[in-house]
């Protein structure tokens, strides 16, 4: 009985932690109200706070490492973002990369924005 209880709590703890920080489910809003973050897409990687790779499946989005899965509905998202037209309006500057291995933070001072 003790083993089963320990196993249950271990699995629950692992599942709980992974669900809280494992995915970056992003909803891109057309409106600037009711959002978490204003994002600007820069032209060059060196200008970005975060290099983002768009993944095809939710299971591929791990941690706060720039692996974003775009969801269709606001209620499914971890973060609601709005793409702004000017860098000065943004909370976060991103650059979309071609390869998953290129994703990651360039400015770690902004990491808290996606927790």
C-alpha positions in Angstrom: 0.0 0.0 0.0 2.8 2.4 0.9 4.6 1.7 -2.5 1.4 2.4 -4.4 0.8 5.7 -2.6 4.4 6.8 -3.2 4.1 5.9 -6.9 0.9 7.8 -7.2 2.3 11.0 -5.6 5.5 10.7 -7.7 3.4 10.4 -10.9 1.1 13.2 -9.8 4.0 15.5 -8.9 5.7 14.9 -12.2 2.5 15.4 -14.2 1.6 18.6 -12.2 5.1 20.1 -12.7 5.1 19.3 -16.4 1.7 20.7 -17.0 2.5 24.0 -15.3 5.8 24.7 -17.1 6.1 22.2 -20.0 4.2 23.9 -22.8 4.2 27.3 -24.3 0.6 27.3 -25.7 0.2 30.6 -27.4 -2.9 32.4 -28.6 -2.3 35.2 -31.1 -5.1 37.8 -30.6 -6.3 40.2 -33.3 -7.1 42.7 -30.5 -4.8 44.5 -28.1 -7.2 44.1 -25.1 -7.2 41.1 -22.7 -3.7 40.0 -23.4 -0.6 38.9 -21.5 2.1 40.2 -23.8 2.8 42.6 -26.6 5.3 41.0 -29.1 7.3 42.5 -31.9 8.9 40.3 -34.6 12.4 41.6 -35.4 14.3 41.3 -38.7 17.5 40.0 -37.2 18.3 37.3 -34.6 20.7 39.7 -32.8 17.8 42.1 -32.1 15.6 39.5 -30.4 15.0 38.7 -26.7 13.8 35.2 -27.7 14.3 33.0 -30.7 11.0 31.2 -31.4 10.4 28.0 -33.2 6.8 27.1 -34.1 6.2 23.4 -33.3 3.5 21.3 -35.1 2.4 19.4 -32.0 1.7 20.4 -28.4 3.9 17.6 -27.1 6.9 19.2 -28.9 6.6 22.4 -26.9 8.8 21.9 -23.8 9.7 24.4 -21.1 10.2 28.1 -21.4 12.7 27.7 -24.3 11.0 29.4 -27.3 9.2 26.3 -28.6 5.7 27.7 -29.2 2.5 25.9 -30.1 -0.2 28.2 -31.5 -3.7 27.3 -30.3 -7.0 28.2 -31.9 -8.8 29.3 -28.8 -7.9 31.7 -26.1 -9.1 29.3 -23.4 -6.5 26.7 -24.5 -3.5 29.0 -24.1 -0.9 29.6 -21.5 -0.2 33.1 -22.9 -2.3 35.5 -25.0 -0.1 37.7 -27.2 -0.7 40.6 -29.6 1.8 41.4 -32.4 2.5 45.1 -32.4 3.7 47.2 -35.3 6.5 49.0 -33.5 9.4 47.7 -31.4 8.8 50.5 -28.8 5.3 49.1 -28.1 6.5 45.6 -27.3 7.1 43.8 -24.1 9.1 41.1 -25.9 11.1 41.0 -29.2 11.1 37.7 -31.0 12.8 36.2 -34.0 11.3 33.1 -35.8 14.0 30.6 -36.4 14.1 27.8 -39.0 15.3 25.0 -36.7 14.2 23.8 -33.3 17.8 23.7 -32.1 18.1 27.5 -32.6 15.2 28.4 -30.2 16.0 29.9 -26.9 16.5 33.0 -24.8 18.9 35.7 -25.9 17.9 38.1 -23.1 17.3 36.0 -20.0 16.0 39.1 -18.1 12.8 38.7 -20.0 12.2 35.0 -19.2 9.7 35.8 -16.5 7.3 37.2 -19.1 6.4 33.6 -20.2 6.1 31.9 -16.9 
